[in-house]
Amino acid sequence: MLDPSADQIRDWSNSVIELMAGYLGDLRDRRVYRHMSSREIRDALDSALPTKGIDFDGLLKVFRDTIIPFSRQNAHPRMFGYVQSPGTPLAAFADLLASVLNANLTVWRSAPAPVELERLTIDWIRQILGFNAGAGGLFVSGGSIANFAAIAAARQAKDYLSGRLRIYASSETHFSIAKAAALLGIGRENVRLVAVDERFRMRLDDLVAKITADLEAGYVPFCVVANAGTVNTGAVDPLAEIREVANRFQLWMHVDGSYGAFAVLAKSARKLFTGIDQADSIALDPHKWLYLPVDVGCVIYREPGIARAAFAHEAEYTRIISEEADEAFAFWDYGPELSRRFRALKVWMLLKGVGLDRLGEAIESNLACARHLESMVRGSDDFEMVAPVELSIFCFRHVPVQLKNESPEAIDAFNERLLVALQRDGSSYLSNATLAGRFALRGCVLNYRTTLRDMEILLDDLRRVARSLPTST
């Protein structure tokens, strides 16, 4: 098993491809989610410490009979929970090939062609965003690490080591910003939450007021984090106006575009991202709206030299000897990781194989699905929107006639029960959000398989499941 022959590898691969094709071929007929328990899964697995190996068919049987059915089917067209990519078969092959090569993208000499491919692909992303030619970056595990790297660079740019540093982010900002502040020693308490407007976008007046108050109190404002698609509602902050505030107070402007930034490829959404090219850094997740499998996030720096000053560290065992500038390049100088897998291959294969035009069309289709849901909800007498649709996230709730005169708390409680029942039903899957103190059913369209009909099925599923629920407990 450790060193199979070429014929064995062909046999294994044929079995895997057959399983993959069968799984994807009947994906729409599967339940998105199966109600299960931890004990049920553990009982289906052989827990004995393996002293003797088993054959490949036995391993594949466990995957087919236990892992697949006891998993949430994230590639299903009605998997609307969270911000979940379906992955693509093309990228699955890329991950296989990357693992076969097993390149470690630390420095150029460790993986010459993979490093060049990553640098090329990062430059394509730079061009998609409209950043200046001198910008650069790298792939990381996901948006959380991308945000961490950007905040570290922002602190370096301020060149101020006091514990009185301040970051500004809206109340809708992802918790990874506060987590980065904690890990970097800035402190969660020094992330100032800025109020949002009725569309859940950062309020500029409150941003300016908080910065001004902090300056008067002796704090050191150094970074403002804008959202290009919040995780709750998909709101895009006024990026160009935030850049003006950042310039006024000499702040680093970071954009968390982990979910939404690649929607710049869709013509109907492009104007929302005006000013994104003026950010000092941006976090993106190709494993979200480029439909790639996890894990691949991305951070882009306007001035990579600042990131290098934050992350570069010299040690004899990493010293690069007798190399020209390009060949002396080291990714470890621009982010927190040393060992780095060949994430760039699946990004390159997708962009090169599919092309930006087709990706833009797929994103447009996702946006249209969310707008269709919003239109149906607003035209119904038993659903209501809780937030306007900006990108492809939709927040709404079910209010059947018997609940019309009930309290907001009663409607919240009913929708909580409805969410759990819908997930257990398995035909469609939603997650949840709390907006302005109210519970909301929350969905996100992030799948090239999803159609307008799937949005109609979702509402049908909710109505069907709701009929089996009591309106009060």
C-alpha positions in Angstrom: 0.0 0.0 0.0 2.9 2.4 0.6 4.4 2.0 -2.8 1.8 0.6 -5.2 2.6 -0.4 -8.7 1.4 1.6 -11.7 -1.3 -1.0 -12.4 -2.5 -0.7 -8.8 -2.6 3.1 -9.0 -4.7 2.8 -12.2 -7.1 0.4 -10.5 -7.5 2.7 -7.5 -8.0 5.7 -9.6 -10.7 4.0 -11.7 -12.6 3.1 -8.6 -12.3 6.6 -7.2 -13.4 8.3 -10.5 -16.4 5.9 -10.7 -17.4 6.9 -7.1 -16.9 10.6 -7.8 -18.9 10.5 -11.0 -21.8 8.6 -9.4 -21.8 10.9 -6.4 -22.0 14.1 -8.5 -24.3 12.5 -11.0 -27.1 11.9 -8.5 -26.3 14.8 -6.1 -29.6 16.7 -6.7 -31.5 13.5 -5.6 -29.7 13.3 -2.3 -30.7 14.9 1.0 -28.7 18.0 1.8 -28.4 16.9 5.4 -29.2 13.8 7.4 -30.2 14.0 11.1 -27.6 12.1 13.0 -25.7 11.7 16.3 -22.0 11.5 17.1 -22.6 8.1 18.6 -24.2 6.9 15.4 -21.2 7.9 13.3 -18.7 6.4 15.8 -20.6 3.1 15.9 -20.3 2.9 12.1 -16.5 3.3 12.2 -14.1 0.6 13.3 -12.4 2.2 16.3 -9.7 -0.5 16.9 -6.2 0.8 16.5 -5.1 -0.7 13.1 -2.0 -2.9 13.3 -2.6 -4.6 10.0 -3.7 -2.7 6.9 -6.7 -3.4 4.7 -7.0 -3.2 0.9 -8.0 -0.1 -1.0 -11.5 -1.4 -1.8 -12.1 -1.7 2.0 -11.0 1.9 2.5 -13.2 3.2 -0.3 -16.2 1.3 1.1 -15.9 3.2 4.4 -15.9 6.4 2.5 -18.8 5.4 0.3 -21.0 3.8 3.0 -20.2 6.0 6.0 -18.4 9.2 5.3 -20.6 10.3 2.4 -24.0 9.6 3.9 -23.0 11.0 7.3 -21.8 14.3 5.8 -23.6 17.4 4.9 -23.7 17.6 1.1 -22.1 20.9 0.5 -22.2 20.7 -3.3 -26.0 20.3 -3.3 -27.8 23.1 -5.2 -30.0 23.8 -2.2 -27.2 24.0 0.4 -27.8 27.6 1.3 -26.3 27.5 4.8 -23.3 29.7 5.7 -21.0 30.8 2.8 -20.3 27.3 1.4 -18.7 26.6 -1.9 -19.6 23.4 -3.8 -16.1 22.8 -5.1 -15.6 21.7 -8.7 -14.4 18.4 -10.3 -11.6 20.3 -12.0 -10.3 21.6 -8.7 -10.6 18.2 -7.1 -8.3 16.9 -9.8 -6.0 19.8 -9.1 -5.9 18.9 -5.4 -5.0 15.4 -6.3 -2.2 16.5 -8.6 -0.9 19.0 -6.0 -0.7 16.2 -3.5 1.1 13.9 -5.9 3.8 16.5 -6.5 3.7 17.4 -2.7 5.5 20.7 -3.3 6.2 22.9 -0.3 5.9 26.5 -1.4 8.3 28.1 1.1 10.9 29.6 -1.2 11.6 29.6 -4.9 14.3 26.9 -4.6 11.9 24.5 -2.8 9.3 24.5 -5.6 10.4 26.6 -8.6 7.5 26.0 -11.0 4.8 26.0 -8.2 6.1 29.3 -6.8 6.1 30.9 -10.2 2.5 29.6 -10.8 1.4 31.1 -7.5 3.0 34.4 -8.3 1.3 34.4 -11.7 -2.1 33.6 -10.2 -1.8 36.2 -7.5 -1.1 38.7 -10.2 -4.2 37.7 -12.0 -6.2 38.3 -8.8 -4.5 41.7 -8.5 -5.7 42.5 -12.0 -9.2 41.4 -11.3 -9.4 43.8 -8.3 -7.7 46.6 -10.3 -4.8 47.0 -7.8 -1.6 48.7 -8.9 1.1 46.8 -10.7 3.4 46.8 -7.6 0.8 45.0 -5.4 1.4 41.4 -4.4 0.4 38.7 -2.0 0.0 35.0 -1.4 -2.4 32.2 -0.8 -3.2 31.2 2.8 -5.6 28.7 4.4 -8.6 31.0 4.4 -10.0 34.4 5.2 -9.2 34.3 8.9 -5.5 34.0 8.2 -5.7 36.5 5.4 -7.2 39.0 7.8 -4.6 38.2 10.4 -1.7 38.8 7.9 -3.3 42.1 6.8 -3.7 43.4 10.4 -0.1 42.5 11.1 1.0 44.5 8.1 -1.2 47.4 9.1 0.4 47.5 12.6 3.9 47.4 11.0 3.0 50.4 8.8 2.0 52.4 11.9 5.4 51.5 13.5 3.9 52.0 16.9 4.2 49.3 19.6 2.0 50.9 22.2 -0.9 48.9 23.7 -3.2 51.8 22.9 -3.6 50.9 19.2 -7.2 51.0 17.8 -8.9 49.2 14.9 -12.2 50.3 13.5 -14.7 47.8 12.0 -18.5 47.7 11.7 -20.7 45.7 14.0 -21.2 43.3 11.1 -17.5 42.5 10.6 -16.4 38.9 10.9 -15.1 37.8 14.3 -11.7 36.9 12.7 -10.8 40.6 13.0 -11.2 40.6 16.7 -9.4 37.3 16.9 -6.5 38.7 14.9 -6.3 41.7 17.3 -6.1 39.3 20.2 -3.5 37.1 18.7 -1.3 40.1 17.7 -1.4 41.5 21.2 -3.5 44.5 20.2 -6.5 43.3 22.2 -10.1 42.5 21.3 -11.1 45.5 23.4 -9.2 47.8 21.0 -11.4 46.8 18.1 -14.0 49.6 18.0 -17.3 48.6 16.5 -18.8 51.2 14.2 -22.6 51.5 13.8 -24.3 50.4 10.6 -27.1 52.0 8.6 -30.5 50.4 7.6 -28.7 48.4 4.9 -26.1 47.1 7.4 -23.3 49.2 5.9 -20.7 51.1 8.0 -21.9 54.6 9.0 -19.2 57.1 8.1 -20.4 59.6 10.7 -20.0 57.1 13.5 -16.6 56.1 12.2 -15.3 59.6 12.2 -16.8 60.3 15.7 -15.1 57.2 17.2 -11.7 58.0 15.6 -11.9 61.6 16.8 -12.9 60.5 20.4 -10.1 58.0 20.5 -7.5 60.6 19.4 -8.7 62.9 22.1 -8.4 60.1 24.7 -4.8 59.4 23.7 -5.4 56.2 21.6 -3.5 55.5 18.4 -6.0 54.7 15.5 -4.1 52.7 12.9 -6.5 50.6 10.8 -10.1 50.6 9.5 -11.6 47.4 8.2 -14.2 47.7 5.5 -16.5 44.9 4.4 -16.9 43.8 0.8 -19.8 41.5 1.6 -20.6 40.9 5.2 -21.2 37.3 6.4 -24.7 38.1 7.8 -26.3 40.0 5.0 -23.8 40.5 2.2 -23.6 44.2 2.7 -20.8 46.1 1.0 -19.5 49.1 2.9 -19.0 52.4 1.1 -15.4 51.7 0.2 -14.4 54.9 -1.6 -15.8 57.0 1.2 -14.0 54.9 3.8 -10.8 55.4 1.9 -11.3 59.2 2.2 -11.7 58.8 6.0 -8.6 56.6 6.2 -6.6 59.2 4.3 -7.8 62.0 6.6 -6.7 60.2 9.7 -3.7 58.3 8.1 -5.1 54.9 8.7 -4.4 51.6 6.9 -7.5 50.5 5.0 -8.1 46.8 5.0 -11.0 45.2 3.1 -12.4 41.9 4.2 -13.7 40.6 0.9 -13.5 36.9 1.9 -17.1 36.3 0.8 -18.0 39.0 -1.6 -15.0 40.5 -3.4 -15.0 38.1 -6.4 -18.5 39.4 -7.2 -16.6 42.2 -8.9 -16.6 39.7 -11.9 -20.4 40.2 -12.2 -21.3 43.3 -14.2 -24.5 43.9 -12.1 -22.5 44.1 -8.9 -19.3 45.8 -10.0 -20.3 49.3 -9.0 -20.7 48.2 -5.4 -16.9 47.7 -5.3 -15.9 51.1 -6.4 -12.8 52.0 -4.4 -11.7 48.5 -3.6 -8.6 49.1 -5.7 -7.5 51.8 -3.3 -7.3 49.5 -0.2 -4.0 48.9 1.5 -4.8 45.2 1.8 -7.6 42.8 1.0 -8.6 39.4 2.2 -10.3 37.0 -0.3 -11.4 33.4 -0.3 -11.2 31.7 -3.7 -12.7 28.7 -1.8 -15.9 30.7 -1.6 -16.9 32.6 -4.8 -14.4 30.9 -7.1 -16.3 27.7 -6.2 -13.0 26.0 -5.1 -12.7 23.3 -2.4 -11.2 24.4 0.9 -8.6 25.4 1.8 -7.5 28.4 -0.2 -7.7 32.0 1.0 -5.7 35.0 -0.3 -4.3 38.2 0.9 -3.2 41.1 -1.4 -1.0 43.9 -0.2 -0.8 47.3 -2.0 2.9 47.6 -0.8 4.2 44.1 -0.2 7.4 45.5 1.3 5.4 46.5 4.5 4.2 42.9 4.9 7.8 41.7 4.4 8.9 44.0 7.2 6.2 42.4 9.4 6.9 38.8 8.7 10.5 38.3 7.5 12.8 36.5 10.0 16.3 35.3 9.4 17.6 32.0 10.5 20.7 30.0 9.3 18.5 27.0 8.3 16.5 29.2 6.0 19.3 31.4 4.6 19.3 31.6 0.8 22.7 31.6 -0.7 23.9 32.7 -4.2 20.6 33.4 -5.8 19.4 36.2 -8.0 16.6 38.4 -6.7 13.7 36.4 -8.4 15.1 33.1 -7.4 15.7 34.3 -3.8 12.0 35.0 -3.4 10.5 33.5 -0.1 6.7 33.3 0.6 7.5 33.0 4.3 8.5 36.6 4.3 5.0 37.8 3.5 2.8 35.7 5.8 2.7 33.6 8.9 3.2 30.2 7.4 6.4 28.4 6.7 5.2 25.1 5.2 2.7 25.8 2.5 0.8 23.4 0.2 0.4 23.9 -3.5 -2.9 25.8 -3.2 -2.2 27.8 -6.3 -2.7 24.9 -8.7 -6.5 24.7 -8.2 -6.9 28.4 -8.5 -4.8 28.5 -11.7 -6.6 25.5 -13.2 -10.0 27.0 -12.5 -9.1 30.5 -13.9 -7.3 29.1 -16.9 -9.8 26.3 -17.6 -13.0 28.1 -17.0 -12.1 31.7 -17.8 -13.4 35.0 -16.2 -16.3 35.3 -18.6 -17.9 32.0 -17.5 -17.1 32.7 -13.8 -18.8 36.1 -14.1 -21.9 34.4 -15.6 -22.0 31.9 -12.8 -21.8 34.6 -10.2 -24.5 36.6 -12.0 -26.7 33.6 -11.8 -26.2 33.3 -8.1 -27.1 37.0 -7.6 -30.2 36.5 -9.7 -31.3 33.6 -7.5 -31.0 35.7 -4.4 -33.0 38.5 -6.0 -35.6 36.0 -7.2 -36.0 34.8 -3.6 -36.3 38.4 -2.4 -38.9 39.1 -5.0 -41.0 36.1 -4.1 -40.8 36.9 -0.4 -41.9 40.5 -0.9 -44.8 39.3 -3.1 -46.0 36.7 -0.5 -48.3 37.1 2.4 -46.5 34.6 4.7 -42.8 35.6 4.4 -41.0 38.8 5.1 -37.5 40.1 4.4 -35.3 41.0 7.4 -32.6 42.7 5.3 -32.3 43.8 1.7 -30.4 41.6 -0.7 -27.1 43.2 -1.7 -25.2 40.2 -3.2 -26.3 36.6 -2.8 -27.1 36.4 0.9 -30.8 36.6 1.8 -32.3 37.0 5.3 -36.0 36.5 5.8 -38.5 34.7 8.0 -41.8 32.8 7.8 -44.8 34.5 9.3 -47.9 32.3 8.6 -51.3 33.8 9.1 -51.8 32.4 12.6 -48.7 34.3 13.8 -49.5 37.7 12.3 -50.7 39.2 15.6 -48.2 37.4 17.8 -45.2 39.2 19.5 -41.8 39.5 17.7 -40.5 37.0 20.3 -43.1 34.4 19.3 -42.2 34.8 15.7 -38.5 34.5 16.5 -39.1 31.3 18.4 -41.3 29.8 15.6 -38.6 30.5 13.0 -35.9 28.9 15.2 -38.0 25.7 15.4 -38.6 26.0 11.7 -34.9 26.2 10.9 -34.1 23.1 12.9 -37.0 21.2 11.3 -35.9 22.3 7.8 -32.4 21.1 8.3 -33.6 17.8 9.6 -36.0 17.4 6.7 -33.0 17.5 4.3 -34.5 18.9 1.1 -33.1 22.4 1.6 -30.6 23.8 4.1 -30.5 27.3 5.7 -28.5 28.9 8.5 -29.5 31.7 10.8 -28.7 35.3 11.7 -29.8 37.9 14.3 -30.4 41.3 12.8 -31.5 44.3 14.8 -32.4 41.9 17.6 -34.6 39.7 15.5 -34.0 36.0 14.5 -33.7 35.5 10.7 -33.5 32.5 8.4 -30.4 33.1 6.4 -29.2 31.7 3.1 -26.4 32.2 0.7 -26.4 31.2 -3.0 -22.8 30.2 -3.8 -23.3 27.3 -6.2 -23.1 27.2 -10.0 -25.7 24.4 -9.9 -28.4 26.4 -8.2 -31.3 27.6 -10.3 -34.3 29.9 -9.9 -36.4 26.8 -9.4 -34.3 25.8 -6.4 -35.3 29.1 -4.7 -39.0 28.2 -5.3 -38.5 24.8 -3.9 -36.9 26.3 -0.8 -40.1 28.3 0.0 -42.2 25.3 -0.8 -40.1 23.3 1.7 -40.4 25.9 4.4 -44.2 26.0 4.0 -44.4 22.2 4.0 -42.2 21.8 7.1 -43.9 24.7 8.9 -47.3 23.0 8.6 -46.1 20.2 10.9 -44.9 22.6 13.6 -47.0 24.1 16.4 -47.1 27.9 16.2 -46.3 28.1 19.9 -44.5 25.9 22.5 
